[in-house]
């Protein structure tokens, strides 16, 4: 019980940056034509300071499985905790990628606090809506 309270307090009072950073994983492959067409937009957003990491689908099969990537290109937004907070499959426009890169931390902190509170009061979970 004490550990749960500590986690709740951390989620409430520490800034999200204390847990790491949010970023977008761009799952691509060298043989993928649409992936190559998306690269200029991705590089432009990286140059603007957005946190996007290229993941070669052929080299990182572990990440492919962990994030259930079935199609390339695939873009997965991950918060600092690390939870998947956004996803886009197929070609992406610069504007769509920009929206995916927006900081998802506020909504995920709220979700983390709700999960922590529910876990504190586990016997009474039916009283709370998910």
C-alpha positions in Angstrom: 0.0 0.0 0.0 2.8 2.4 0.8 4.4 1.9 -2.7 1.1 2.8 -4.3 0.8 6.0 -2.3 4.4 6.9 -3.3 3.6 6.3 -7.0 0.5 8.5 -6.7 2.4 11.3 -5.0 5.1 11.1 -7.7 2.5 11.2 -10.5 0.8 14.2 -8.9 3.9 16.4 -8.0 6.8 15.5 -10.3 6.9 17.1 -13.7 6.5 14.6 -16.6 10.1 15.4 -17.6 11.2 13.6 -14.5 10.0 10.4 -16.0 11.7 10.9 -19.4 10.4 12.4 -22.6 7.5 11.8 -25.0 8.5 10.9 -28.5 7.3 9.4 -31.8 8.8 6.3 -33.2 8.8 6.3 -37.0 8.8 2.6 -38.0 10.3 2.4 -41.5 12.2 0.1 -43.8 14.8 0.7 -46.5 12.7 -1.3 -49.0 9.6 0.7 -48.2 8.8 3.4 -50.9 6.2 5.3 -48.9 8.7 5.4 -45.9 11.3 7.1 -48.2 8.6 9.6 -49.3 7.8 10.6 -45.7 11.4 11.1 -44.7 11.7 14.8 -45.7 8.7 15.8 -43.5 10.1 13.7 -40.6 13.5 15.3 -40.9 12.0 18.8 -41.1 10.1 18.2 -37.8 13.3 16.8 -36.2 15.1 20.0 -37.3 12.3 22.0 -35.6 13.0 20.2 -32.3 10.3 17.5 -32.3 11.4 14.2 -30.8 11.1 11.6 -33.5 13.2 8.4 -33.6 13.6 6.3 -36.7 13.1 2.6 -36.1 14.3 0.2 -38.8 11.6 -2.5 -38.9 14.1 -5.1 -40.1 16.7 -4.4 -37.4 14.3 -4.0 -34.4 11.9 -6.9 -34.6 11.5 -6.7 -30.8 10.0 -3.2 -31.1 7.9 -4.3 -34.0 6.3 -7.0 -31.9 6.0 -4.8 -28.7 4.1 -2.1 -30.5 2.2 -4.4 -32.8 3.5 -2.9 -36.1 1.8 -4.7 -39.0 2.3 -2.1 -41.7 5.0 0.4 -42.7 5.3 3.3 -42.4 3.9 3.3 -38.9 4.2 6.1 -36.4 3.7 5.4 -32.7 3.6 8.2 -30.1 4.9 7.2 -26.7 4.7 9.1 -23.4 7.4 9.1 -20.7 5.8 6.2 -18.8 6.0 4.5 -21.6 2.4 4.3 -22.8 1.3 4.4 -26.4 -0.7 7.6 -26.7 -1.1 7.9 -30.5 -0.7 5.9 -33.7 -0.8 6.4 -37.4 -0.4 3.7 -40.0 0.6 4.5 -43.6 1.8 7.7 -45.3 1.6 10.7 -43.1 1.4 14.4 -43.9 3.6 17.0 -42.1 0.6 18.4 -40.3 -0.6 14.9 -39.1 2.9 14.1 -37.9 3.1 17.5 -36.1 -0.2 16.7 -34.3 1.1 13.3 -33.3 4.2 14.9 -31.9 2.3 17.3 -29.7 3.0 16.7 -26.0 0.6 14.0 -24.8 1.8 14.1 -21.2 -1.1 16.0 -19.7 -3.7 13.4 -20.6 -1.4 10.5 -19.7 -0.6 12.0 -16.3 -4.4 12.2 -15.6 -4.8 8.6 -16.7 -1.9 7.5 -14.5 -3.3 9.3 -11.5 -6.7 7.7 -12.1 -5.1 4.2 -12.4 -3.1 4.9 -9.2 -6.2 6.0 -7.3 -8.2 3.0 -8.5 -5.4 0.7 -7.4 -5.4 2.3 -3.9 -9.1 1.6 -3.6 -9.1 -1.7 -5.4 -11.9 -3.4 -3.4 -14.1 -0.5 -4.3 -13.3 -0.3 -8.0 -16.9 -1.0 -9.0 -17.8 2.3 -7.4 -15.6 4.2 -9.9 -16.1 4.4 -13.6 -13.0 3.5 -15.8 
